[in-house]
Each structure stands twice: as C-alpha cells, then as structure tokens.
Amino acid sequence: MTGNLTSFYLPLSLPSGSAGHAVRFQYSEDVFHLLRQETRQYPDEYLHFCVLKRKIEFLAGRYCTKNCLKVLGFTQDIIVRPGEVCGSSPLWPQGLCGSISHSDGVACSVVADMRGLRSMGVDIERIPAESIVSELRGSVLTAQDVRLGEVYADIFHPDEWFGLVFSIKESLYKALNPLIRTFFDFHDISLKSVDVTAQRIELAFNKSICCSYPVCRHFAGCYAICDDLIWTGVFITA
C-alpha cells in the first residue's frame, strides 16, 4: 500500500484452513479515503460514526478481512456487518467465522470456514502503562492469574503480564460470545498454564457459564508479544 497504510505479517500461530492479515495505519483523511476505496462494498450507513478515528479503525479491520477472504479463495465482495448491538460481535456470513481487532494504529482480522472451527477470537493490545495496570489490576486478575504471573516474573514484566491476561480473556470472550450469548467477566476465567516456548496459554472457567461450558472446561490460546503490542487468539474447534 502506502507509507500511511502498511500490511504486515500476523505474528500468531493460526489453525490450518484459516487466514490472517494485519495492517498499520495513520489517522488521517488520506488513509480514510484510501481505505474507503478498498472497502467500497460497505454502505455509508456503516460509517455513521462521527469521529474519523473510529471510521478508519472500522475500515482497516474490514480491509484486513477482505484480504483474508482472498487468501481463502473468495473473490466476490462479502460484507461482514457490524453487530446489531453496540459492542457486539461482527455478523459473519453463513459458513464463515472470524474475528477483528484494532488498537491505536494497528488492525487485524482472522477468517476461517466453519468446517474446522466453530468460532474464534483475536485481540491486539498495547502494553499498558503502569498507571492503567494499577487501576485495573483488581478487576482483571484473579488470584490464580497473580500466582501464575509470579511464576513467570523473570519472563514477563508486570505490565506485560497484565496486558497478556487482559488480552487472552478478551479473545476468549470474542470466541464464545457468538456461541453462547452469555456475559461473563474477567474474574470468571483464570489462566492455568503458559508455554513460553510454544507461546500457548491454557484457560478455564472458574464457574459454570452455561451447560455447554462448565467450570471444568479448558480452552487453548496462543499469544505473541512484538515491540509494544500484545497479540492473542483463541480458536474453538468444531
């Protein structure tokens, strides 16, 4: 693309049959118009946001999705509609599942057909400032998360550990929300183990959320920490 909009490698380990795409961008009118040209299939009503920043983030995520669909062999313009409720998951076309994330000048998307995956969630976070960690630590980290963080204190800086826990729980929520439509918060999930060599994380519920996902249900996630960005993903198999 241009210097103001640059595609790059998605650093997560993705399941077979899926495609990922990531892009860095600047918040400017030029970038907005460039993204708008690349995502012409989206009607103007999807861009009712009054702030340029939010318009660019929305289109950057859809631009990444468009590139994922190309890799998977979809040549026609497929629209991934916004959720019908503010903050809800995007509405994927039948037979596809995916996830979109953005964080301060970076966006990504991962898409797969549903023959191998039921759902997925990906998330990008900037490594948070110490002040944010101090403010939110108690509402995000469980006692188990704190204990596990102490085990890996020589590998993860406290701000990195907090950001990693926050992000992987966000990814799990994104993956499960389309399946169960049930709210759960950060304290309902704890990290159980981390494989720093394979960059894998195991999570589990601390309580039963629904009959399909009881307290004993575990989930596998992946992560990467590159520069000042934390990337996570959770993939629910069929």
Helices and strands as residue ranges (DSSP letters): E 5-8, E 18-25, H 29-38, G 44-47, H 52-71, E 96-102, E 106-113, E 117-126, H 130-140, H 143-151, H 158-180, G 186-188, E 189-195, E 200-205, E 218-226, E 229-237
